[in-house]
Amino acid sequence: MKGALPGRLATAFVVTLATLATLLSTGGTALAHPWPARAPTAEPRQAHQLRDPASWPAEPAVTAPIDGARFRTAYIHLCGIETDAAKQAIAPLILTAAAASKSDPFTLAALGYFGSKCDPGFHGKGGYGLLSIEPEMYRVAGAPEPPVDRGDLTSRRLLDPATNLAVGAALLEMWQARHQELDEAFGGAPHRSGVAHFVWGDEVRSSGQEDLILTARRRMIAAYVGAPDATRAAPLGITVVSPLEAPPRVATSGPGEDRDGGARHHRGLDITGTIGEPVRAIADGTVIFAGANVPGRSRKGPIPPDKIARYANRNLGVGGIYLCIEHRPEHHIVSCYMHLSSYLVSQTEHVTAGETIGFVGRTGVKVSPPHLHLEVRVDNHFTNPLRTLGDFVIPPKATMTYRYVMKAKRAKQHLHV
């Protein structure tokens, strides 16, 4: 729920990881770089990463030709732009740019989702346009010439959606073609593809951003092909689906971990997500709470869906905006979904497995990246959601975050011996 790591400590962990990865990949010796590393002017969005990126299953492929109407529908779903005609019009431009560079349109769409949340007018932290392309990254003396006209690597040109996508598609193919060669020359953290280089440049310092982008790609492909939700018979006697689309999803923190310096313990499972991403009911049931944890009172509710947005920017307590659903009244099996930005359902409403009930947010969170905090209770006893979700999630022990938290905990215990 609330972040396990102070912001500076979390940043230090990222730097430590990059340093360790570089040393391990070079046997502890300094690398002789062929040119100064091309890199973003600002640190990319914080993201958790797996200890072994190769543990991800193979990413899905889509058979050509791509159906333009279905692609547009899937893009609208990914971006959540049902009422924004201008942003919807970007979908055919993505297909055109991808075809010209022989790149994957779903990856391009996912890069736009990660870089700008599908906003072609985006400008922030040195990046411009839909794909948040940073011109300065490609102006390093001695580095290879980019496969695009340098005149297109300007803020004005990159704010044109067609140019941004054409440039981005060509750059993506450049990174894809050279990522193994660059890894040998620059070292860095383990990752899977040139997508990581698109974010980091020559030296990849974390695979977490690549994981978020490829997760968005899987979400879009699932919407494109109309893939039915995978189901799982949980030990609780209920059939469940993943609370977030396109599993497996990375879980970064589980029950029992320290919070607030050990003053309390974590009661659920944190699953990495993106702000605004749909949260779904894991099983059929009835909403028994819809509200928020407001300071001064442990919970305020019911709050109707059309009123909950006013709480999104308040200083909320543990859990923030949240929902709880009862699945089997005779055993009081309940799932709760916390840190939401908003929700769509009302208290006493019946919901079905896979139905969108709310959206990922950061309400009630101190420092952690956006995530869904999921709790599963049986007869008012907290259980481990990992047992309920199974392989819908990659467990916290597989992440670097967990490794660092445990290392810090052991060091703290050693100091008190």
Phi, psi and omega in degrees: 000269175288152187299138180281340187239133170301153185306313182295323180293319178299317178296319178299322178298318180298314180296317179300316179301313181298318180296314180298317181298319180295315180296318181296321183286345182242009181069022177087005180257158180286145179274143173265099184284140180288341176199161177302135187299128169291133186208156177292152180284342178226151180300129177299165180307136181299138180207141174287156179222155177281152175294327180228097181302337180291349180284349175295144172292165180299140179285143184289148175253160178236131182286132176283157358281156179278130177282117186299320182292317180291324178298316180298317179298318180293324178294318177299319179295313181302313187276345183065047186240044184303331184247012182248093184296324181296317179287327177298328182291351179288332186307310179294332177293325177297316180297320179296313180296319180295319180295321182295323182260002183055042178252172183275119182294331180289325176291319177300316179298319180293324176296322177293323177295317180288317188286321187222004188056041173070028182255107182293344179264015184296141173209114180190142176053038176089347182261150183229142171078188187307314184267007180049053181282134180257106181304322184298333180298333187255018180243026180280126180297132178092344179284158178301149177295135177293154184279031181221163176292126181299337177294340177274349179268057176230158181300319182295314182290323183287344176276357170272119187303317182296317178294315180303315182289321178297315178296313182298320179296318179293319178294320178300317179293326175299311180295321180298318183290332189247004191295325178292318177298319180292324178297322178293325184277325188247349183068214180110185182282148177300143179204183189252331190202183177292347176302320179296323178291326178303326180277314192258340186091214186294319183251109180282126183254354177196144177268355186297321180294320176300319180298319179296319181293314181289333173294318176298321177299316179297321178300316182292319180296320178300320178290324181295314183273353182067038183294131177290154178295134170290142180241160181215133175280107183280155179300344183281356182088019176234153176264128187238159170239172178290139178288343176236150184293159170058057175293161006282151177243153184276124172262131188251345182204134183244182181298144175094346181288150184293146172225153179052048177067024180094002181291335177211172181241147178295139185248002184214202183238125177268125182241124183300136178211184180240140179310129178088354180291141181297138172251132184244151174295133181285341180201166176300147178173189181238133178291120181253349172208137175216108184182216185208157173269104184259129179308137182097341174211135190297329179205142178237120180177167003285146173241123182299152180304324182282358179249347190288334183299333181293345180266351188298328183257011178275164175278093185265161178276190183308128178098331179061225174279130183206165179231151170229138182236131175265128185257321178225100184302326183294334177245005180048054176275119188230138171244140180235142187235114191241166182069025181291155172275330176190176175217168187246351188245160183250155175302138183082355181284141175275136179234159180245158181303130179088352179290137177289122182248341182188196185221143179301138177214202177223022181295134181077009181258141179271301186226344187293153171298165180304139178198164172259126172263117182248130174242145174231121183240143175231121183051043177068014176253134179286135176243172179273114180301341177301324180291332179280317187273337179056229185278012169290342179230151171267122191293156182305326182299342180274358184259156173292328179304311181299318181300316181289321179298316179295323178296317179295323180294317179295321179295322178294318178295323181294324180293335183264002179283000000 
